[in-house]
């Protein structure tokens, strides 16, 4: 699990359901703005004048990392948002950038120099069809999203880059975001029995790699099955799957 996944922490006193068109002064967004704190709006929220409006139905969520707010729902179509981590497939390349399919309405652009240690003399050679774990560096509804494969704070890869071997599954966006929470039970239970690596994209694509195909398939199935299970049901499910391994 990457550092970005471990740092993801959700703060919520309970489900806060919003509908399209709802104004959100009660959410605490306005208090943060008034206290000069930087507020980052993620998918499902839009600021017009001094009002924050919900653009889709779902649960209002907050992360203390970067003071970020968004609306979580189980939609399938991903809308790129700055700062989010995504798993994509390289579909084309040129001298200056790669085109990457991240499941959005438009393909995203990944610069050939947007990697740790990359230079004009030392460019990565990523093939068409390769998987990459990236961070959305720029997102605008009127243009293609831009990606980067390094942490802008440290300048290091920190888990970003080409993903070799392994397997990718597609989940709902809601499940992908929940898996980034360190308190999510299914990944902790699996980690007690199976050594594996994972890269979780907020675009609903999850890469899993382990020592054997059998373990990889088990992890994939457990993650998919966990979406609508309670903690007790999830524990029982993982236990049964591991016993049959």
DRENTORRO-913460 format. One record per residue: residue number from 1; residue in three letters; x, y, z of N, C-alpha, C in turn. Coordinates in nm, 3 decimals, decimal comma, padded with zeros to 5 digits. Each point is the difference from the previous one (the first is absolute). Example, Ala and Ser with C-alpha at 12.3 -4.5 7.8 and 13.67 -1.06 7.14 Angstrom:
BEGIN
i	aa	n.xx	n.yy	n.zz	ca.xx	ca.yy	ca.zz	c.xx	c.yy	c.zz
1	ALA	01,319	-00,569	00,780	-00,089	00,119	00,000	00,090	00,120	00,000
2	SER	-00,035	00,105	-00,072	00,082	00,119	00,006	-00,077	00,109	00,073
//
This chain:
BEGIN
i	aa	n.xx	n.yy	n.zz	ca.xx	ca.yy	ca.zz	c.xx	c.yy	c.zz
1	UNK	00,084	-00,119	00,000	-00,084	00,119	00,000	00,088	00,125	00,000
2	UNK	-00,035	00,099	-00,082	00,085	00,117	-00,014	-00,021	00,097	00,115
3	UNK	00,091	00,097	00,009	-00,009	00,102	00,105	-00,128	00,080	-00,013
4	UNK	-00,045	00,027	-00,127	-00,122	00,076	-00,019	-00,120	-00,073	00,059
5	UNK	-00,002	-00,132	-00,013	-00,112	-00,077	00,053	00,002	00,001	00,152
6	UNK	00,119	-00,008	00,060	00,009	-00,003	00,145	-00,036	00,135	00,060
7	UNK	00,027	00,109	-00,072	-00,026	00,133	00,053	-00,145	00,041	-00,012
8	UNK	-00,080	-00,076	-00,078	-00,137	00,039	-00,025	-00,082	-00,026	00,126
9	UNK	-00,051	00,107	00,061	-00,080	-00,013	00,120	-00,128	00,079	-00,016
10	UNK	-00,113	-00,065	00,029	-00,130	00,062	-00,014	-00,048	00,046	00,137
11	UNK	-00,057	00,121	00,006	-00,058	00,051	00,122	-00,148	00,022	-00,025
12	UNK	-00,084	-00,068	00,075	-00,143	00,014	-00,021	-00,073	-00,037	00,128
13	UNK	-00,093	00,082	00,046	-00,077	-00,029	00,119	-00,120	-00,086	-00,034
14	UNK	-00,025	-00,029	-00,125	-00,112	-00,081	-00,042	-00,035	00,031	-00,144
15	UNK	-00,080	-00,086	-00,062	-00,035	00,022	-00,141	-00,071	00,134	-00,020
16	UNK	00,046	00,078	-00,093	-00,062	00,127	-00,035	-00,041	-00,010	-00,147
17	UNK	-00,128	-00,029	-00,025	-00,050	-00,021	-00,135	-00,028	00,135	-00,066
18	UNK	00,047	00,017	-00,122	-00,029	00,122	-00,076	-00,063	-00,038	-00,132
19	UNK	-00,076	00,094	-00,056	-00,065	-00,017	-00,130	00,045	00,111	-00,093
20	UNK	-00,010	-00,020	-00,131	00,041	00,105	-00,094	-00,073	00,132	00,028
21	UNK	00,077	00,109	00,008	-00,057	00,131	00,026	00,005	00,043	00,145
22	UNK	00,032	-00,092	00,092	00,008	00,036	00,142	00,115	00,097	00,025
23	UNK	-00,030	00,106	00,077	00,105	00,091	00,045	00,058	-00,055	00,129
24	UNK	00,131	00,020	00,020	00,066	-00,068	00,111	00,068	00,094	00,099
25	UNK	-00,067	00,103	00,049	00,064	00,082	00,104	00,011	-00,075	00,131
26	UNK	-00,090	-00,099	00,022	00,000	-00,072	00,126	00,112	-00,103	00,010
27	UNK	00,067	-00,029	-00,111	00,099	-00,107	-00,002	00,131	00,037	00,068
28	UNK	00,023	00,128	00,024	00,127	00,043	00,055	00,091	00,060	-00,104
29	UNK	-00,040	-00,005	-00,127	00,083	00,056	-00,106	00,015	00,150	00,016
30	UNK	-00,109	00,066	00,034	00,005	00,145	00,012	00,084	00,042	00,121
31	UNK	-00,006	-00,079	00,107	00,080	00,033	00,117	00,149	-00,010	-00,032
32	UNK	00,038	-00,102	-00,079	00,140	-00,014	-00,040	00,044	00,117	-00,085
33	UNK	-00,088	00,044	-00,093	00,034	00,112	-00,086	00,015	00,128	00,082
34	UNK	-00,088	00,017	00,099	00,005	00,121	00,082	00,127	00,004	00,085
35	UNK	00,052	-00,116	00,037	00,120	-00,003	00,083	00,127	-00,003	-00,084
36	UNK	-00,014	00,026	-00,130	00,113	00,010	-00,093	00,068	-00,134	-00,025
37	UNK	-00,065	-00,113	00,035	00,055	-00,131	-00,034	-00,029	-00,030	-00,146
38	UNK	00,093	-00,068	-00,066	-00,018	-00,037	-00,140	-00,095	-00,119	-00,007
39	UNK	-00,110	00,016	-00,072	-00,099	-00,107	-00,016	00,010	-00,054	-00,143
40	UNK	00,014	-00,131	-00,012	00,005	-00,064	-00,131	-00,132	-00,074	-00,024
41	UNK	-00,063	00,030	-00,113	-00,126	-00,064	-00,035	00,026	-00,113	-00,099
42	UNK	-00,048	-00,118	00,032	00,016	-00,115	-00,086	-00,124	-00,025	-00,084
43	UNK	-00,014	-00,120	-00,054	-00,114	-00,033	-00,087	-00,133	00,022	00,069
44	UNK	-00,095	00,056	-00,076	-00,135	00,018	00,051	-00,028	00,133	00,065
45	UNK	00,102	00,087	00,014	-00,018	00,131	00,064	00,047	00,110	-00,094
46	UNK	-00,070	00,114	00,005	00,034	00,114	-00,085	-00,019	00,127	00,080
47	UNK	00,099	00,093	-00,011	-00,012	00,129	00,068	-00,035	00,107	-00,101
48	UNK	-00,108	00,070	00,024	-00,042	00,114	-00,081	-00,022	00,119	00,092
49	UNK	00,070	00,109	-00,027	00,000	00,115	00,092	00,051	-00,049	00,135
50	UNK	-00,081	00,012	00,105	00,041	-00,046	00,133	-00,076	-00,124	00,044
51	UNK	-00,067	-00,067	-00,093	-00,081	-00,117	00,033	00,061	-00,127	-00,053
52	UNK	-00,002	-00,104	00,082	00,041	-00,134	-00,044	-00,127	-00,080	-00,025
53	UNK	-00,011	-00,056	-00,121	-00,120	-00,070	-00,042	00,033	-00,145	-00,034
54	UNK	-00,088	-00,091	00,042	00,015	-00,141	-00,037	-00,047	-00,018	-00,144
55	UNK	00,078	-00,072	-00,080	-00,033	-00,022	-00,140	-00,054	-00,141	-00,026
56	UNK	00,006	-00,087	00,101	-00,054	-00,135	-00,016	-00,044	-00,052	00,136
57	UNK	-00,080	-00,105	-00,002	-00,049	-00,060	00,124	00,105	-00,094	00,058
58	UNK	00,011	00,000	00,133	00,095	-00,089	00,065	00,025	00,041	00,144
59	UNK	00,109	-00,051	00,056	00,037	00,029	00,138	00,114	00,101	00,001
60	UNK	-00,017	00,109	00,073	00,104	00,102	00,011	00,114	-00,053	00,086
61	UNK	00,123	00,006	-00,052	00,116	-00,053	00,069	00,106	00,107	00,019
62	UNK	00,085	-00,020	00,101	00,108	00,094	00,029	00,126	-00,075	00,033
63	UNK	00,114	00,044	-00,051	00,130	-00,056	00,035	00,085	00,111	00,060
64	UNK	00,064	-00,030	00,113	00,085	00,101	00,065	00,128	00,024	-00,080
65	UNK	00,037	-00,097	-00,087	00,118	00,017	-00,084	-00,032	00,099	-00,111
66	UNK	00,048	00,122	00,014	-00,027	00,104	-00,099	-00,133	00,068	00,018
67	UNK	-00,072	-00,030	00,112	-00,131	00,062	00,026	-00,090	-00,012	-00,123
68	UNK	-00,026	-00,122	-00,041	-00,071	-00,029	-00,125	-00,140	-00,050	00,026
69	UNK	-00,097	00,050	-00,078	-00,139	-00,041	00,008	-00,045	-00,054	-00,135
70	UNK	-00,088	-00,102	00,002	-00,055	-00,052	-00,125	-00,130	-00,073	00,030
71	UNK	-00,071	-00,035	-00,107	-00,123	-00,079	00,013	00,030	-00,141	-00,050
72	UNK	-00,021	-00,098	00,086	00,026	-00,140	-00,035	-00,129	-00,067	-00,047
73	UNK	00,008	-00,064	-00,115	-00,114	-00,075	-00,052	00,053	-00,119	-00,078
74	UNK	-00,089	-00,090	-00,035	00,042	-00,122	-00,068	-00,010	00,012	-00,152
75	UNK	00,030	00,116	-00,053	-00,004	00,018	-00,144	00,114	-00,076	-00,066
76	UNK	-00,015	-00,033	-00,128	00,102	-00,075	-00,072	00,092	00,091	-00,080
77	UNK	-00,052	00,111	-00,051	00,081	00,090	-00,082	00,085	00,089	00,090
78	UNK	00,130	-00,003	-00,022	00,092	00,079	00,081	00,014	00,141	-00,056
79	UNK	00,001	00,099	00,089	00,027	00,139	-00,037	00,130	00,039	00,068
80	UNK	00,101	00,034	-00,079	00,133	00,029	00,055	-00,004	00,119	00,093
81	UNK	00,073	-00,011	00,112	00,011	00,109	00,097	00,146	00,012	00,042
82	UNK	00,047	00,123	00,010	00,141	00,025	00,031	00,040	-00,063	00,134
83	UNK	00,116	-00,065	00,002	00,052	-00,058	00,122	-00,036	-00,145	00,021
84	UNK	-00,091	-00,055	-00,082	-00,043	-00,138	00,019	00,097	-00,097	-00,069
85	UNK	00,013	-00,118	00,058	00,083	-00,106	-00,058	-00,087	-00,089	-00,087
86	UNK	00,049	-00,037	-00,118	-00,077	-00,081	-00,094	00,088	-00,108	-00,062
87	UNK	-00,063	-00,109	-00,041	00,066	-00,105	-00,076	-00,048	00,011	-00,144
88	UNK	00,091	00,007	-00,095	-00,038	00,018	-00,139	00,076	-00,092	-00,094
89	UNK	-00,046	-00,005	-00,124	00,063	-00,081	-00,104	00,053	00,092	-00,108
90	UNK	00,127	-00,015	-00,035	00,061	00,081	-00,106	-00,058	-00,045	-00,135
91	UNK	-00,058	00,093	-00,074	-00,063	-00,033	-00,128	00,075	00,056	-00,121
92	UNK	00,085	00,100	00,022	00,077	00,059	-00,110	00,116	00,078	00,059
93	UNK	00,103	00,026	-00,083	00,112	00,079	00,049	00,060	00,083	-00,112
94	UNK	00,058	00,113	00,038	00,067	00,087	-00,094	00,132	00,043	00,062
95	UNK	00,068	00,094	-00,062	00,129	00,045	00,052	-00,013	00,073	00,133
96	UNK	-00,118	00,057	00,027	-00,015	00,084	00,119	-00,089	-00,059	00,107
97	UNK	-00,093	-00,087	-00,037	-00,091	-00,052	00,102	-00,057	-00,135	-00,039
98	UNK	-00,059	-00,066	00,101	-00,077	-00,122	-00,020	-00,148	00,035	00,015
99	UNK	-00,085	-00,070	-00,072	-00,144	00,010	00,022	-00,041	-00,118	00,087
100	UNK	-00,079	00,029	00,104	-00,034	-00,101	00,098	-00,152	-00,006	00,019
101	UNK	-00,054	-00,120	-00,007	-00,143	-00,021	00,024	-00,020	-00,020	00,150
102	UNK	-00,069	00,097	00,065	-00,026	-00,009	00,144	-00,148	-00,021	00,028
103	UNK	-00,077	-00,032	-00,104	-00,141	-00,025	00,020	-00,087	00,124	-00,001
104	UNK	00,058	00,116	-00,034	-00,075	00,125	-00,007	-00,054	00,018	-00,142
105	UNK	-00,074	00,110	-00,020	-00,058	00,026	-00,132	00,109	00,023	-00,104
106	UNK	00,113	00,057	00,042	00,113	00,023	-00,089	00,125	-00,068	00,055
107	UNK	00,090	-00,037	-00,090	00,125	-00,057	00,045	00,088	00,110	00,060
108	UNK	00,086	-00,039	00,093	00,087	00,095	00,069	00,139	00,001	-00,063
109	UNK	00,076	00,106	00,029	00,135	00,015	-00,053	00,102	-00,018	00,112
110	UNK	00,100	-00,083	-00,027	00,110	-00,023	00,094	00,129	00,039	-00,069
111	UNK	00,063	00,107	00,045	00,124	00,048	-00,061	00,113	-00,100	00,016
112	UNK	00,086	-00,009	-00,100	00,113	-00,094	00,008	00,101	00,042	00,107
113	UNK	-00,006	00,127	00,043	00,090	00,048	00,104	-00,067	00,002	00,138
114	UNK	-00,124	-00,048	00,008	-00,076	00,005	00,126	00,026	-00,125	00,084
115	UNK	00,127	-00,040	00,010	00,043	-00,116	00,078	00,118	00,041	00,086
116	UNK	00,021	-00,072	00,109	00,115	00,028	00,085	00,130	-00,018	-00,079
117	UNK	00,085	00,102	00,001	00,131	-00,008	-00,064	-00,002	00,008	-00,151
118	UNK	-00,117	00,024	-00,061	-00,007	00,005	-00,146	00,063	00,128	-00,053
119	UNK	00,067	-00,010	-00,114	00,059	00,116	-00,067	-00,007	-00,025	-00,150
120	UNK	00,044	00,099	-00,078	-00,004	-00,016	-00,145	00,090	-00,114	-00,047
121	UNK	00,105	-00,028	00,076	00,092	-00,109	-00,035	-00,040	-00,132	00,067
122	UNK	-00,085	00,008	00,099	-00,037	-00,119	00,077	-00,152	-00,009	00,012
123	UNK	-00,063	-00,041	-00,108	-00,146	-00,010	-00,002	-00,043	-00,144	00,023
124	UNK	-00,111	-00,020	00,071	-00,050	-00,137	00,018	-00,052	-00,055	-00,131
125	UNK	00,013	-00,129	-00,019	-00,048	-00,066	-00,122	-00,119	-00,088	00,038
126	UNK	-00,118	00,057	-00,003	-00,120	-00,073	00,037	-00,075	-00,039	-00,127
127	UNK	-00,033	-00,126	-00,010	-00,063	-00,053	-00,120	-00,151	00,026	00,001
128	UNK	-00,058	00,002	-00,121	-00,145	00,010	-00,011	-00,061	-00,127	00,059
129	UNK	-00,102	00,019	00,083	-00,064	-00,112	00,069	00,048	-00,018	00,142
130	UNK	00,106	00,073	00,040	00,053	-00,012	00,136	-00,093	00,069	00,100
131	UNK	00,005	-00,048	00,124	-00,076	00,061	00,109	00,088	00,102	00,072
132	UNK	-00,058	00,113	00,038	00,074	00,100	00,076	-00,085	00,049	00,117
133	UNK	00,068	00,027	00,111	-00,064	00,057	00,118	00,042	00,146	00,007
134	UNK	-00,097	00,091	-00,012	00,031	00,143	-00,016	-00,078	00,086	00,098
135	UNK	00,043	00,125	00,006	-00,073	00,102	00,076	-00,053	00,103	-00,099
136	UNK	-00,125	00,042	00,018	-00,058	00,104	-00,086	00,058	00,134	00,042
137	UNK	00,079	00,061	-00,088	00,065	00,128	00,032	-00,084	00,119	-00,044
138	UNK	-00,087	-00,019	-00,100	-00,084	00,109	-00,049	-00,129	-00,060	-00,055
139	UNK	-00,112	00,055	00,042	-00,130	-00,049	-00,048	-00,091	00,118	-00,028
140	UNK	-00,058	-00,001	-00,118	-00,092	00,106	-00,043	-00,105	-00,064	-00,089
141	UNK	-00,124	00,035	00,021	-00,108	-00,064	-00,075	00,007	00,029	-00,150
142	UNK	00,074	00,104	-00,040	00,005	00,038	-00,141	00,125	-00,048	-00,071
143	UNK	00,085	-00,077	00,068	00,124	-00,046	-00,065	00,041	-00,134	00,059
144	UNK	00,096	-00,064	-00,065	00,049	-00,129	00,048	00,072	00,016	00,134
145	UNK	-00,020	-00,098	00,087	00,071	00,002	00,128	00,149	-00,027	-00,024
146	UNK	00,084	00,054	00,088	00,144	-00,024	-00,008	00,043	-00,083	00,120
147	UNK	00,092	-00,093	-00,023	00,046	-00,093	00,102	00,149	00,016	00,027
148	UNK	00,043	-00,052	00,115	00,142	-00,005	00,033	00,026	-00,125	00,082
149	UNK	00,121	-00,053	-00,009	00,036	-00,122	00,071	00,104	00,027	00,108
150	UNK	-00,025	00,103	00,079	00,085	00,027	00,115	-00,080	00,084	00,100
151	UNK	00,048	00,002	00,121	-00,062	00,081	00,105	00,058	00,142	-00,008
152	UNK	-00,080	00,102	-00,030	00,055	00,135	-00,016	00,059	00,057	00,128
153	UNK	-00,038	-00,054	00,114	00,053	00,049	00,128	00,143	-00,046	00,022
154	UNK	00,028	-00,127	-00,036	00,132	-00,057	00,024	00,086	-00,010	-00,125
155	UNK	-00,066	00,003	-00,118	00,072	-00,020	-00,125	00,035	-00,145	-00,026
156	UNK	-00,043	-00,090	00,088	00,028	-00,142	-00,012	-00,121	-00,073	-00,059
157	UNK	00,025	-00,122	-00,047	-00,108	-00,078	-00,061	-00,107	-00,035	00,103
158	UNK	00,041	-00,041	00,121	-00,094	-00,033	00,108	-00,111	-00,096	-00,046
159	UNK	00,037	-00,100	-00,077	-00,097	-00,100	-00,043	-00,057	00,023	-00,138
160	UNK	00,014	00,121	-00,054	-00,052	00,030	-00,134	00,095	-00,055	-00,107
161	UNK	-00,057	-00,025	-00,118	00,082	-00,048	-00,111	-00,065	-00,118	-00,069
162	UNK	00,079	-00,071	-00,080	-00,052	-00,115	-00,073	-00,026	-00,116	00,096
163	UNK	-00,114	-00,066	-00,022	-00,038	-00,116	00,081	00,028	-00,126	-00,083
164	UNK	00,091	-00,082	00,046	00,039	-00,119	-00,076	-00,059	-00,124	00,065
165	UNK	-00,033	-00,098	-00,082	-00,064	-00,124	00,046	-00,135	00,036	00,064
166	UNK	-00,049	-00,086	00,088	-00,124	00,030	00,070	-00,123	-00,008	-00,088
167	UNK	-00,112	00,045	00,057	-00,130	-00,009	-00,065	-00,083	00,121	00,043
168	UNK	-00,086	00,048	-00,090	-00,083	00,117	00,028	-00,147	-00,040	00,002
169	UNK	-00,073	00,047	00,101	-00,145	-00,018	00,005	-00,067	00,137	-00,001
170	UNK	-00,123	00,003	-00,044	-00,080	00,123	-00,005	-00,107	-00,008	00,107
171	UNK	-00,010	00,102	00,084	-00,101	00,006	00,104	-00,076	00,132	-00,010
172	UNK	-00,101	00,015	00,083	-00,068	00,129	00,007	00,095	00,103	00,061
173	UNK	-00,025	00,127	-00,030	00,086	00,105	00,055	-00,012	00,006	00,152
174	UNK	-00,118	-00,029	00,052	-00,020	00,003	00,145	00,085	-00,103	00,071
175	UNK	00,004	-00,123	-00,053	00,082	-00,104	00,061	00,148	00,035	-00,007
176	UNK	00,045	00,052	-00,113	00,141	00,037	-00,015	00,041	00,103	00,105
177	UNK	-00,084	00,098	00,023	00,032	00,104	00,100	00,000	-00,058	00,141
178	UNK	-00,092	-00,092	00,028	-00,003	-00,060	00,133	00,123	-00,085	00,026
179	UNK	00,052	-00,064	-00,105	00,120	-00,082	00,017	00,123	00,082	00,036
180	UNK	-00,003	00,129	-00,030	00,112	00,088	00,035	00,001	00,036	00,148
181	UNK	-00,110	-00,026	00,070	-00,008	00,028	00,143	00,076	-00,109	00,075
182	UNK	00,100	00,035	00,082	00,075	-00,103	00,074	-00,088	-00,088	00,089
183	UNK	-00,120	00,048	00,034	-00,089	-00,078	00,085	-00,079	-00,105	-00,077
184	UNK	00,012	-00,002	-00,132	-00,074	-00,098	-00,080	00,043	-00,141	00,038
185	UNK	-00,097	-00,085	00,032	00,029	-00,129	00,060	00,057	-00,103	-00,098
186	UNK	-00,053	-00,005	-00,122	00,033	-00,111	-00,089	00,149	-00,007	-00,032
187	UNK	00,066	00,113	-00,024	00,143	-00,003	-00,032	00,084	-00,040	00,121
188	UNK	-00,041	00,042	00,119	00,074	-00,039	00,120	-00,012	-00,150	00,026
189	UNK	-00,120	-00,055	-00,019	-00,020	-00,143	00,020	00,079	-00,083	-00,100
190	UNK	-00,002	00,042	-00,127	00,075	-00,073	-00,103	00,150	00,007	00,027
191	UNK	00,047	00,115	00,046	00,142	00,017	00,027	00,052	-00,088	00,113
192	UNK	-00,090	-00,050	00,085	00,042	-00,089	00,108	00,032	-00,140	-00,051
193	UNK	-00,048	-00,032	-00,121	00,017	-00,136	-00,053	00,080	-00,005	-00,131
194	UNK	-00,006	00,109	-00,079	00,060	-00,001	-00,133	00,087	00,124	-00,020
195	UNK	00,126	-00,015	-00,035	00,080	00,118	-00,037	-00,037	00,045	-00,140
196	UNK	-00,036	00,126	-00,015	-00,037	00,052	-00,132	00,024	00,149	-00,005
197	UNK	00,008	00,051	-00,123	00,013	00,144	-00,024	-00,128	00,049	-00,066
198	UNK	-00,034	00,126	00,024	-00,117	00,056	-00,065	00,020	00,147	-00,031
199	UNK	-00,056	00,045	-00,110	-00,003	00,142	-00,035	-00,146	00,032	-00,028
200	UNK	-00,058	00,086	00,080	-00,144	00,028	-00,007	-00,021	00,135	-00,068
201	UNK	-00,066	-00,002	-00,114	-00,031	00,123	-00,071	-00,139	00,049	00,037
202	UNK	-00,011	00,129	00,020	-00,131	00,058	00,031	-00,093	-00,004	-00,121
203	UNK	00,051	-00,045	-00,113	-00,084	-00,018	-00,119	-00,062	-00,139	-00,004
204	UNK	00,011	-00,075	00,110	-00,065	-00,130	00,008	00,080	-00,114	-00,056
205	UNK	00,126	00,024	-00,035	00,086	-00,107	-00,049	00,102	-00,035	00,109
206	UNK	00,008	-00,130	00,031	00,085	-00,045	00,109	00,097	-00,106	-00,051
207	UNK	00,129	00,025	00,019	00,104	-00,094	-00,042	00,043	-00,083	00,118
208	UNK	00,005	-00,133	-00,020	00,041	-00,092	00,105	00,110	-00,090	-00,052
209	UNK	00,102	-00,021	00,083	00,111	-00,087	-00,038	00,041	-00,083	00,121
210	UNK	00,021	-00,131	-00,021	00,043	-00,088	00,108	00,096	-00,104	-00,057
211	UNK	00,043	-00,091	00,085	00,100	-00,098	-00,041	-00,055	-00,106	-00,094
212	UNK	-00,132	-00,020	00,000	-00,058	-00,104	-00,084	-00,135	00,046	-00,056
213	UNK	-00,037	-00,049	-00,119	-00,131	00,036	-00,058	-00,115	-00,038	00,092
214	UNK	00,014	-00,111	00,073	-00,107	-00,044	00,090	-00,027	00,104	00,109
215	UNK	00,106	00,056	00,056	-00,016	00,102	00,104	-00,058	00,128	-00,059
216	UNK	00,046	00,037	-00,119	-00,051	00,121	-00,065	-00,150	-00,010	-00,025
217	UNK	-00,044	-00,115	-00,051	-00,143	-00,021	-00,026	-00,080	00,006	00,130
218	UNK	00,052	-00,058	00,106	-00,069	00,003	00,129	-00,018	00,144	00,049
219	UNK	00,107	00,079	-00,008	-00,007	00,139	00,045	-00,102	00,079	-00,084
220	UNK	00,004	-00,021	-00,132	-00,095	00,069	-00,089	-00,144	-00,033	00,036
221	UNK	-00,029	-00,128	00,018	-00,136	-00,042	00,032	-00,045	00,052	00,136
222	UNK	00,091	-00,002	00,098	-00,034	00,048	00,134	-00,034	00,149	-00,003
223	UNK	00,078	00,078	-00,074	-00,027	00,143	-00,009	-00,136	00,026	-00,065
224	UNK	-00,029	-00,068	-00,110	-00,129	00,019	-00,067	-00,116	-00,042	00,089
225	UNK	00,016	-00,110	00,072	-00,108	-00,050	00,085	-00,026	00,088	00,121
226	UNK	00,099	00,079	00,041	-00,010	00,075	00,126	-00,085	00,125	-00,009
227	UNK	-00,037	00,042	-00,121	-00,060	00,133	-00,016	-00,123	00,024	00,087
228	UNK	-00,087	-00,098	00,011	-00,126	00,022	00,073	-00,009	-00,086	00,126
229	UNK	00,114	-00,048	00,052	00,000	-00,085	00,118	00,026	00,082	00,126
230	UNK	-00,057	-00,047	00,112	00,031	00,059	00,129	00,137	-00,050	00,045
231	UNK	00,050	00,054	00,111	00,131	-00,041	00,050	00,003	-00,149	00,032
232	UNK	-00,106	-00,049	00,066	-00,005	-00,142	00,036	-00,009	-00,088	-00,125
233	UNK	-00,082	00,041	-00,096	-00,014	-00,077	-00,124	00,131	-00,001	-00,078
234	UNK	00,070	00,113	00,001	00,128	00,008	-00,070	00,103	-00,092	00,064
235	UNK	00,004	-00,003	00,133	00,092	-00,088	00,072	-00,026	-00,146	-00,032
236	UNK	-00,129	-00,038	00,000	-00,038	-00,138	-00,031	00,037	-00,036	-00,143
237	UNK	-00,025	00,092	-00,093	00,028	-00,024	-00,141	00,149	-00,025	-00,023
238	UNK	00,085	00,086	00,056	00,145	-00,015	-00,018	00,048	-00,131	00,064
239	UNK	-00,051	-00,032	00,118	00,040	-00,123	00,068	-00,030	-00,123	-00,085
240	UNK	-00,120	-00,005	-00,058	-00,039	-00,115	-00,083	00,086	-00,010	-00,126
241	UNK	00,028	00,114	-00,060	00,080	00,000	-00,123	00,142	-00,045	00,028
242	UNK	00,057	00,043	00,112	00,138	-00,038	00,036	00,007	-00,149	00,033
243	UNK	-00,104	-00,053	00,066	00,000	-00,142	00,036	-00,003	-00,089	-00,123
244	UNK	-00,062	00,047	-00,110	-00,010	-00,078	-00,122	00,124	00,016	-00,090
245	UNK	00,089	00,087	00,041	00,116	00,035	-00,084	00,094	-00,120	-00,019
//
